């Protein structure tokens, strides 16, 4: 059953995006805990190493992948991968999307034990205890990771001279959860967020931590209605919180019929349209 689910996941990825990826051998499936799929990037390319511009990294490098803009640097996007993945899993996607004036930074999470996956060590931004609405949350880990994200933003500002209101945060699944929490709690105005198949963590206690200047962040929030890992309902609840509690009037909510915990061409098109509309306004 686990093998079948993973093959279906792989088949959807390859069919939807038409990328020429090498299929892993059948042995690759055997040791995977099914819950590991809950945040694997749908764009994983199974390469051991790759080159982007002047940067060469291994898959498990602690250094972020940096995709420099091909035209004038207008904004920077930090995009955070899902549980068990690395920044490299999203490099092909963002290069193919082709937003020429956007610098993309793809960090890789540290390797940590994940309670949900029987304590196995894997790249994870924070611990995950369960997949139900009332599951315990790793408050300490979430806040620590958000602090690290804030430090990454400050470092980018210091290195490049770019202002904070030209920096976006985004992510898939667990990475998207980290992105929205970090964006809402960052002390300076940001440019926006791009959120795929995710949820808002610590929603019961975040209200008094949200910074006023980031309450109206332009936000693209995408989810599949066939997602049984991070249910679409969680995405809807996050949308409702942003619109009704935060009073954000700039949330763009997209639902994709039949999309599971992965991605689709419509999501890619919507992302490119969102960014091309937003960047000239920064």
Secondary structure as GFF3:
##gff-version 3
##sequence-region A 1 282
A	DSSP	alpha_helix	2	17	.	.	.	ID=ss1
A	DSSP	alpha_helix	27	30	.	.	.	ID=ss2
A	DSSP	three_ten_helix	34	38	.	.	.	ID=ss3
A	DSSP	beta_strand	49	52	.	.	.	ID=ss4
A	DSSP	beta_strand	55	58	.	.	.	ID=ss5
A	DSSP	beta_strand	65	67	.	.	.	ID=ss6
A	DSSP	beta_strand	75	80	.	.	.	ID=ss7
A	DSSP	three_ten_helix	87	90	.	.	.	ID=ss8
A	DSSP	alpha_helix	91	97	.	.	.	ID=ss9
A	DSSP	beta_strand	102	106	.	.	.	ID=ss10
A	DSSP	beta_strand	111	114	.	.	.	ID=ss11
A	DSSP	three_ten_helix	115	117	.	.	.	ID=ss12
A	DSSP	beta_strand	120	123	.	.	.	ID=ss13
A	DSSP	alpha_helix	139	160	.	.	.	ID=ss14
A	DSSP	three_ten_helix	164	166	.	.	.	ID=ss15
A	DSSP	beta_strand	167	172	.	.	.	ID=ss16
A	DSSP	alpha_helix	174	185	.	.	.	ID=ss17
A	DSSP	beta_strand	192	196	.	.	.	ID=ss18
A	DSSP	three_ten_helix	207	209	.	.	.	ID=ss19
A	DSSP	three_ten_helix	212	214	.	.	.	ID=ss20
A	DSSP	beta_strand	218	224	.	.	.	ID=ss21
A	DSSP	alpha_helix	232	240	.	.	.	ID=ss22
A	DSSP	pi_helix	241	245	.	.	.	ID=ss23
A	DSSP	beta_strand	251	256	.	.	.	ID=ss24
A	DSSP	alpha_helix	265	279	.	.	.	ID=ss25
###
